């Protein structure tokens, strides 16, 4: 939902140049292989490998279409077991990148890219993580915002501006409340 908020409502009005980076909950949380959590995060970690393979071959701009296709399949189609070859095909990318799904050699780049964000925000955060340059040109980052629906444009912009204000305020660390509703994904993008 945060990605849809930024892409659909904020970026067009705030002239954002977005660089999508991986965050692997498998790498970050190190779940026990016997836990129910392990399978889903191992699966999405494999999808990140495919994404990094595509980035290495075609550059940063190739990442977003694949990320968006993953989101369509997972959140709108409720298909968590799709073949990454089909996602690559749907965006017109080389289907050979699907072989990266099981290729551990991509884990180093995933850890490095993820580590850049965690170095800015701290390790006791999750996803989404948003980083940007403050007015002094220093990178800052915060976890969040975690939203269950995309607010209308004006509310979205106020939320963005507030997020920026929090992230750039020295001494600010955290805001949180208990989630009481599930995400409303809206129409399939």
C-alpha positions, -999 to 999 in steps of 0.1 A, spaced: 0 0 0 28 24 7 43 18 -27 9 26 -43 6 57 -22 40 70 -32 37 61 -69 1 70 -75 -4 100 -53 28 115 -40 55 111 -68 35 131 -94 31 161 -71 65 160 -53 88 153 -82 102 122 -67 129 101 -83 123 66 -68 150 39 -66 135 6 -55 157 -14 -31 153 -49 -17 145 -57 19 146 -94 26 126 -105 57 144 -139 54 178 -122 58 166 -96 83 146 -118 106 165 -151 102 134 -173 110 137 -209 120 134 -231 89 108 -251 108 85 -221 114 54 -213 94 70 -179 86 100 -194 69 84 -206 37 67 -173 27 98 -152 34 121 -177 16 98 -174 -14 98 -136 -15 136 -137 -10 138 -158 -42 117 -132 -59 142 -105 -48 170 -126 -64 151 -125 -97 147 -87 -93 184 -82 -86 193 -103 -116 171 -81 -138 186 -49 -122 221 -62 -130 213 -68 -166 190 -38 -173 195 -12 -147 175 3 -118 146 14 -141 138 -23 -148 131 -31 -112 98 -12 -107 78 -30 -134 87 -63 -119 80 -52 -84 46 -39 -96 39 -72 -113 48 -92 -82 24 -70 -62 -5 -75 -87 0 -113 -85 4 -115 -47 -21 -89 -35 -47 -87 -62 -47 -122 -77 -38 -138 -43 -13 -160 -61 17 -164 -39 31 -194 -59 33 -179 -93 61 -188 -117 86 -159 -118 90 -167 -155 54 -156 -161 60 -123 -142 90 -116 -163 71 -124 -194 42 -101 -184 66 -71 -183 85 -80 -214 117 -90 -196 141 -118 -204 126 -149 -188 161 -163 -181 162 -141 -150 138 -166 -133 169 -189 -128 181 -164 -102 152 -176 -79 174 -204 -65 208 -188 -71 224 -179 -37 250 -157 -54 224 -129 -55 222 -129 -17 253 -107 -13 239 -79 -34 205 -82 -16 222 -79 18 244 -50 7 214 -30 -7 193 -38 23 221 -29 46 223 6 31 187 13 42 191 -3 76 223 17 83 201 48 79 171 37 99 185 11 124 179 -26 125 147 -27 146 125 -18 117 107 -36 89 93 -28 56 85 -3 41 116 18 46 118 51 29 151 71 25 158 104 10 181 134 12 173 161 38 178 198 31 215 194 39 220 166 14 223 140 41 204 107 37 177 100 63 153 71 65 123 60 85 103 28 87 68 34 73 44 47 69 24 15 71 -10 22 56 -40 0 48 -54 22 20 -42 50 -2 -56 83 10 -71 108 -15 -45 131 -31 -46 160 -7 -44 137 24 -17 117 7 4 149 2 -2 159 38 9 125 49 40 127 28 49 161 41 44 150 77 66 119 70 93 141 56 90 165 86 94 136 111 123 120 92 142 153 91 135 164 127 166 157 149 157 135 179 125 121 163 124 83 164 90 66 163 52 69 160 30 38 163 -5 25 169 -21 -9 167 -34 -18 133 -72 -26 134 -79 -32 97 -65 -52 68 -51 -36 37 -76 -25 10 -56 -30 -22 -81 -14 -46 -82 -22 -82 -54 -42 -99 -29 -17 -112 
